[in-house]
Amino acid sequence: MNYPQPAVIDFFSDPPIGPEDWRYAFATGKVRVLETQMPDRALLAELAGADRFEAAAEMLSGTEYSLSPKSDSGQIEAMLLERRSEVRRLFVDLMQDEAIVRMFRAREDFTNMRLAVRRVVTDKPLGTDYSTEGAIPAEEFEEIFEQELYERFPDYLQEAVEAAVLGYYENKDIRQIDYAIDRVEAHWRIEQSMRAGSVFCVSLNRLRIDLHNLRTLMRLKFAEREEPFHFLAGGFVETDKFVQGLDHNYDSLAPLFYATPYYDLIDNGVRYFKDRQSFLNLERGCEDFLMGFLKTTRTLASGPQPVMAYLLMKEAEIRTVRMLLVGRKNGLAGSLLLDRLGTWMG
């Protein structure tokens, strides 16, 4: 896999997002209105601090996340999945570039692939719980694996199957399935973004690779594992810098990335980790950084970028609501929920 590897970071704080596209004038106006209806951080902070689940449910009574105070975990999940399906259907309706729609829907194809390969190599039943929101229908996905007709998959999924199976059987390590598929997916996303001519998607996917590598670096150091193959190529920061980080102590990690936009993110994440032995601050910082990038699309009067950004921000909001509701349901400390709650809302 050959990736363009810039010698230096070619942006100061936010990657380029590309030009306006007036085909999306209506779609942009639509998501601008919907953005004003998203719950702000103040409401979510109150939700995190609720003393019990019933109180949290009451706070959401006037929102699209309304549910009964007696809802169980299954009902909460069903409601959240329906909200996610709704925003994904809206995304498909508003987007006029089929290549971009296909790329976003492929997220579920790769998720299904991870599930299917795990079941095949462990000789477990294939099951029926594949996502139905991918580019490949769930029933077709199951049929392909049952009959081992992998040639019916698009090239990128054929490559993912082969890489995952080879990765697993090298040492019979189940984790290698995810690592192999992650590499194929990251490469394919950048390749497809370039083919679609989407500056925004190229920036988005390179940024995601950087954030993935930052998380991976911290976790490898914590586990005291020297495994550089976990780092994904194709980001704005060359993989060698992350490999270098494995040999640095925690205090020297942020200075190592001083010339990148991630200095503060790493510095804050390391400080929190040393104090509490937790990656909560790092996770929040990565989410805030990504959401901050998505918010730069608000400078565009029209284009597919605001539509893509709205989808991703809405999905992040749904994940946040899930975290808060499940946390309240299980009696998780409000301080922990607040520490994880992103600052990007609103």
N, C-alpha and C positions, 0 to 999 in steps of 0.2 A: 504494500500500500504506500503510495507516494503522496505526501502532503506538502503543500507550500509551507515552509517554516521561516517566518520573518526573523531577521537577526535582532530587531528591536521591536518593542511594542509600538504599533502605529496609531495609537489613540491615547489620550491623556486619562480620561475617566470613563467615557462611553464609546463603544465602537460605532462606526457609521451605520445609518439606518436606510440609506437610499433615497431616491427622489419621490416626489408626489405622483400620484396616478389618478386622474380625474374620472376614471371608470368607477371609482369607489366613493364618489361623493355621497350618495345615499347611505351606503354601508357605514362610512365614517361617521356621518351624522347620527345614525342609529346607535352605534356603540358609545358615542359621546354622551347621549342621553342615558344609556344604560349604566355608564360608569358613575353617574351622579346618584344612582340608586344603590350602589354597593355600600354595605355597612362600613362605618369608619372605625378607626382603631379604638376610639373611646368606648363604643358599644362592645367591641370584642374584649377589651380590657375588663369591663364590668362583668362580662360573661366568665372570664378567667377567674375573677375574684368572687363569683357567686358561692355562697356557703353550701349549696346543695344543688343537685341536678334539677329539681322541680323549679327552683328559682331561675336557673339558666334557661330552661324551656320557656318560662314566662317572659323573659327578656326578648326572646325571639318571636313572640306571638304576632308581632306586626310586620314580620319580614317573610321572605320566601322560604325561610327555614323553619316555619312554624310547625310545631309538633306537640303531641300530648305530653303533659308532665309524667305520665305513666308509660311512656314509650320505652320499649326494651332495645337492646343493642341492634337487633335485626331490623326493627322499624326505623331506627336512626340511620342505619346504613342504606336501607332502601330509599329513604327520602333523599339522602345526599347523592346517591347514584342517579336518581331521577333528575336532580338539579344539574348534575354534570352532563347527563344525556341531552338535556334541553339546550344548554349552552353550546354543546358540540353540534347539535342539529342547526342551531342558528348560524354557527360558523360556516357550515357547509352551504347554507342558503345564501349567505352574504358573499362568499368568496367566488370570484370569477376565474381564478387560475387553478385548473384541475390538478396540475402537478404539485402545487402547494397543499391542496386538500389531501391528495394521496400521501404526501410526505407526513402530514400530521396524523392521518388515520393509521399510518404504518406503525405508530407508537404501540398500538394495541397488538399488531401483528408480531412485533418483537417480544412483547410481553407473553403472548400466547406461545411463541416459540420456546421461550425459557421454560414455561410450564410443561410443554409437550416433551421436550428433550429430557427433562428431569424424570418424567414418568417412564419414558422408553428405557433409559439406561438403568433405572432402578426396578424395572419390571412391574411397575404399578399400573392399574387400569388408567386408561386415558381420561376417563371422566367426561363430564358435560359442562364444566364451568369455565369454558373459554369466553373471553370477551366477545361481544357481538358488534363492537364498534370499530373493528379494524377494516382494512381494505379487502382482506380475505374473509368471506363469511365464516362464522364459527363452525357451521356444520360441514363446510368444505374442508376447513382446517383439520377437523377431527377425522374426516374420511381419508384425507391424504396420509395422515400418520398411521391410521389403521391398516391401509393397503400399501404403505411404504412407497407411494407414488410421488416422491419428492420433486421430480421434474415438473410437476404441475405448479410448483411454487414459482413466483418471480425470482429472477437471478439473485437478488439481495437476500431472500429467505433461504434459497438453496445454499448460498455461501454461509449463512448463519448456521444451518443444520450441520454442514460439514465441519465447520470450525468448532462448534460446540461438542460434537461427538468425538472428534480427534482430541480436543482439549481434555475431555473427561477421561478417555481411555489411556492417555499418556501416563497418568498416575492414579486413575480412578478417584479423582478428587472432584466431588460434586460442584465445588465452587468454580471450577474451571469453565463450567457451562456458561455461567453469567459473565465471566471475564471475557470469554471468546465472543459471545454475542454482543457485549458492550463495544468491543473493538470494531466488529463488523458494522454495527449500527452507527457508531460515531463517524466512521469513514463514509458510509452511504449517505448520511445526512448532509455532510459537507459537499459531497459530489453532487447530490440532487439539488442542493441549494444553488450551486454554481450553474448547473444545467438550466435551472429555472430562471437564472439571471436575477436572483433575489439577494441584494446586498444585505438586507435585514436578516434573512435566514442564515446567510453565511456568518454574519456577526453573532447571531444568537447561538448557533451551534458551536462556534469556536469558543465563545464565552462559557457555554455549558461545559465544554471539555476542560477549560481552565479550572472551573469551580469543582468539577469532579476530581481533578487531580489534587487540588488543595485539600479536599476532604480525605482523599486516599492517603496523601502524605501524612496527615495528622494521625490517621488510624494505624498506618503501618509503623510509625514511630512509637505509638502507644503500645502496640503489640510486639515491638522489637523484632520486626520482620523486614529483612532486606529482600524485597521482591519488586524490583523496578518494572517488571512486565505488567504491573497493574496500571501504570500510567498510560493514558490515551494520547496518541499523537494527533496533531491537527489543530491545536489551540493557538491562542495568541502567544503564549509562553512556551518556549521549547521544552521538551520533556527532560532534557539534561538538567535543567535547573531543579526540577522536582527530585530527580535522582540524587543530585547534590544535597538536597535537603535531608535525605535520609542519614547523611553523615554529620549534620549539624545538630547542636543542642537546641532546645526549645527557644532559648533567648536569642539565638542568632538566626532564627527562621525569618522573622520579619525583615531584618536588614538584608537578607539574601534576595528578597523580593522588593527591595526599595525602589528600583527603577520600573516597577510595574504598578498598575492601578490597585493592586491587592495588598499593599503594605498595611493599611489601617485594619483591613479585614483580618489579616493574619495576626497582627499585633494584639487586637482585642480578643480574638479567639484563643490565642496562646495564654494571655493573662487570665481569662476565665477558666481555661482548662487547668492551669497550674493551681488556681485557687480552689476549684471545686471538682476537679477530675471529671469534667463533663464537656461534651462537644456542643452543648446547647447554643452557646454564643456563636460558635463557628457556623452552625447550621442556620441560625437566624441571619448572620452576616452574609452568608452566601445567597440566601433567599432575597434579602434586602438589595444586594448588589444586582441580582438578576432583574428584580422588579423595578429597580431604578432605571435600568436600561430600557425596559419595556415602556416606562413612562415617558421616555424621550420621544416616543412616537406621537405624543400629544402636540408636538410642534408642527406636525403635518396637517394641512387642511384636508387632504384626501389621499387615500392609498390603502393597499392591503395591509400595511404594517399595523395601523391601529386596530384592525379586525383581529389579526393574529395576537397582538398584545392583549386585547380584551379577553380572548379565549384563555390565554395563559394566566392572566391575573385572576380571572374568575375561577379557574381550576385551583389556583393557589388559595383563594378565599375559601373554597369548599373544603380543601384539606385542613385549613386552619379551623373552620367550624367543627369539622370532625374531631380534630385534636382536642378542642375545648370541651365539646360535649362528652366525648369518651373520658377525658380527664375528670370532668365533674362526676360522671357516672361511677367512676372507679375511685373517687376520693383523692385524686392526685393533688398535691399542694398547689395552691393558687400561685405562689411565688415562682414555681418551676414553669407553670404555664405562661406567666407573664414574661419570664426570661426568654422563652422560645417565641413569643408573639412578635411577629415582624413589625418594623416601624414604617413600612412602606404604605400601609393602608391609609386611605383618605387623600 
